[in-house]
Amino acid sequence: MSMLFTPFDLGPNRLRNRVVMAPMTRQRALPGSDAPHALNARYYAQRASAGLIVTEATQVSAVGKGYPHTPGIYSEEQVAGWRLVTDAVHRAGGKIFAQLWHVGRFSHPVYQPDGGPPVAPSAIAPVGQRTRGEDGGTLEIGTPRALGTGEVTAIVAEFERGAANAIAAGFDGVEIHGAGGYLIAQFLSDNANQRTDAYGGSVAKRLRFPLEVVDAVAAAAGAERTGIRISPVGLVHGTGDSDPAAVYFPFVEELDRRGIAFVHVIEGATHEPRSLDGLDFRALRRRFRNAWIACNQYTTALAEEALANGDADLIAFGRLYLANPDLVARLQRGAPFNEVDSKRIYGGDAAGYTDYLALEEAG
């Protein structure tokens, strides 16, 4: 049997196969509350044949929001909404982790509770970056406000609370969003973090906040139910480091010491062509003993090669899952894929979200 479709033990979670549904922002939480609802539950349950689902990025506080209608996990209403999702996925036989998120500087005053600038490691604007507006247009990302040292500690506590809320909502575990140019990646990157306190300067100091988040989340959810997603190379949302190897090799070594369940790595830059340039990803994998999830434009053949070589234990698929709720079956059979309705990826209703047909439905 193909390794991709064999079971895998991810900590205490027995996965039915090694296919992971990658986290993808869909912007369909309830306006006003940012709580998931029945439509979201249907979307995730449709995709429960994946060995593991990682939810769309979910903000741990109102300040951590950067787009319209993205879900949160800091209010009672949001936790109740996520319980609808986890119950639906479990009824379908799936496993699901919540991805915990803070966008940091990649926001706009319209999304901030006080209407002020978003927060970041340093007051440095990501040049030329824009986010989505409520009306479907774009908003220019301006200069953020640098966090005070005490505020950094408060955000660590927000991640911890988000992890506890995720477990209360019935999730099988949590993934920390350390990729995509958002807050954790900003602390890691020398073009976004120019602090002179305990959280900036040397690589060891830039690692401090991400590792404090990992420790806090693992304390709330259990290390065996905690993972992190990273994107070591490329300029993502204006954020990147001049020497990724100098940052990510020690970072992964520290993650290994903590015994968390997995590292989920984007091989290349988010939304960019698959590339292994700029870092020895295979050597990086060897620094971590637990599960390694590889992502970025994998085919079945590439997935099989990575699994056979020990370069990955699980393979995450992103864009293919938008339009193919039964992706596992399609990969197994070599069946054609549905085309993505690119105009309906972000926001809206069931159209372009839960109306894609599975193979059996399509005949």
Sequence and secondary structure as in RCSB ss.txt:
>XXXX:A:sequence
MSMLFTPFDLGPNRLRNRVVMAPMTRQRALPGSDAPHALNARYYAQRASAGLIVTEATQVSAVGKGYPHTPGIYS
EEQVAGWRLVTDAVHRAGGKIFAQLWHVGRFSHPVYQPDGGPPVAPSAIAPVGQRTRGEDGGTLEIGTPRALGTG
EVTAIVAEFERGAANAIAAGFDGVEIHGAGGYLIAQFLSDNANQRTDAYGGSVAKRLRFPLEVVDAVAAAAGAER
TGIRISPVGLVHGTGDSDPAAVYFPFVEELDRRGIAFVHVIEGATHEPRSLDGLDFRALRRRFRNAWIACNQYTT
ALAEEALANGDADLIAFGRLYLANPDLVARLQRGAPFNEVDSKRIYGGDAAGYTDYLALEEAG
>XXXX:A:secstr
  GGGS EEETTEEESSSEEE       S TTT    HHHHHHHHHTTTSSEEEEEEEESSGGG  STT  BSSS
HHHHHHHHHHHHHHHHTT  EEEEEE  TTS  GGGSTTS   EESSS   TT EEE TTSSEEE    EE  HH
HHHHHHHHHHHHHHHHHHTT SEEEEEE TTSHHHHHH TTT    STTSSSHHHHTHHHHHHHHHHHHHH GGG
EEEEE  SS BTTB  S HHHHHHHHHHHHHHHT SEEEEESB TTS B  TTS HHHHHTT  SEEEEESS  H
HHHHHHHHHTS SEEEE HHHHH TTHHHHHHHT       GGGSSSSSSTTTT    HHHH 
